[in-house]
C-alpha cells in the first residue's frame, strides 16, 4: 500500500506550496496555508479503458427538468433542476439559503418527487422547527443530519430512486480517505467531486450550499465552481426585506437571470413585480432622483437612482457609491465637466441605487447623469419619466439592447415619458412606444443638461 504524503495547500485559492509560508504567493492571502494529507493515487489494474467517441450530428433529447413551482427559482435555473446536474448555491450566513432550499425541497416532495435533505450544520429537530415555521411540515421530505460522505453514499446507493439531493453545506462534508479537517480545500474538492460523480451516475440533481468569504466569493477552491453546472448567489441587505437570487453560471440556461424574493415571517415569498417593490417608497419632485429602466437577464426592472451633492470641506472631494461602479461614476463626472460644463469637482458626491440592488449594465449612465444634473441644479426630474442609455466619452448617448421591453415595463407601471438614445439611420427599427408613453430621443448629453439650465 502506497504511503500517504503531506502537502501545503492554500485554503483561499487551493494553490499547493512546497513548504509552509505565511503568505500565499498565488493569491496573496495571509495565514491561509495549511498542511493536509494527500491520499495516495489508486493503482490501475489492467489496461486503460476505451474512449467513447461521438459526433456533432447526433441528436439528443433535452434533459428532463424538475420544476419546483417556485417561479423565481425556476427562472434562474432555466426551468427547474436538471436531472444529473450539480448546482452550487452561495450567500452570506443567515441570508436565507437554507430557507429557500427547504421550501423548494418541500414543494418537490409534495409533488411526489424523492428528495433527500442532508444538513451538516443543523440537527433534524432544528430543520423540523424551521419547516413548521414555513408551514411545510406535511411534505414527505427525507431529512438527515450528517457530515459523513460515506454514510450519504451508502444511503444513496441503497435508495431505489432519488430525484434531488441537497447538501447543506459542502464545507461540513468529510471524506474518510483524507485526514484533513472538514472545510479544508482537499476535503471540499474531494467531497464535491464525489457528490457530483454520484449525481451524474445515478441521474439525480444535487445542490451544494457553499459559504462565502468576506469578499463575496464561495469559500474553498475555485475549482468547485468549474465542476458544477450552475452557480447561484443569494444576495441581499439585512436592512431590506427582499433577497436577490442571481445566476452567474448555468450550463442549462441564461447566466444573467435573477429571482426576487421577499423575506416574511412565513419564509421567502416570490416577488412577481420587482419594479413596484423597488419604487414603492419613491417620492416625486425631489432633486437628485431619476428612475432607471434597467434589464436583469430577460426581465425589465425599474429602479430609482439617487444623487446628493454637498459642499466639500476642503481637501479631496469624497465620492461614495452604493449599487454602481465607482470607476464609471468618475468617468461620467469627467464627461459632464468636460463636455457639458457642469462643475462638480469641488463637491462631495453620494450616489445610491435605492433598494440595495447593484446595477452592472452601462444603460444606467443616462439615469445617473440625470440624477447628478438634477441635484446640481436643484430641480427635480419629471416624476413620471424614466431614463436609459449609455454615454460615451465624447458625450454621445448610445443605444442599448431591448429598448422596447424597457418601455413596456415603464408603461405598465404608469410612467408617461421616457428619455432614451436617438435612433441612428443604420440602427434598425425604432422602438415601439406603448400607448400613452411619450418618447424623448437624445443624441448628446448636453440635450439632457439643458433641461436643468446647465
Buried (B, 14 or more C-beta within 10 A) or exposed (E): EEEEEEBBBBBBBBBBBEEEBEBBEBEEBEEBBBEBEBBEEEEEEEEEEEEEEEEEEEEEEEBEBBBBEBEBBBBBBBBBBBBBBBBBBBBBEEBBBBBBBBBBBBBBBBBEBBBBBBBBBBEEEEBBEBBEEBEBEEBEBBBBBBBBBEEBBEBBEEBEEBBBBBBBBBBBBBBEBBBBEBBBBBBBBBBBBBBBBBBBEBBBBBBBBBBBEEEEBBBBBEBBBEBBBBBBBBBBBEEBBBBBBBBBBBEBBEBBBBBBBBBEEEBBBBBEEBBEBBBEEBEEEBBBBBBBBBBBBEBBBBBBBBBBBEEBEEEEBEBEBBBBBEEBBEBBBEBBEEBBEBEBEEBBBBBBBBBBBEBEBBBBBBBBBBBBBBBBBEBBBBBBBBBBBBBBEEBBBBBBEBBBBBBBBBBBBEBBBBBBBBBEEEEEEEBEBBEEBEBBBBBBBBBBBEBBEB
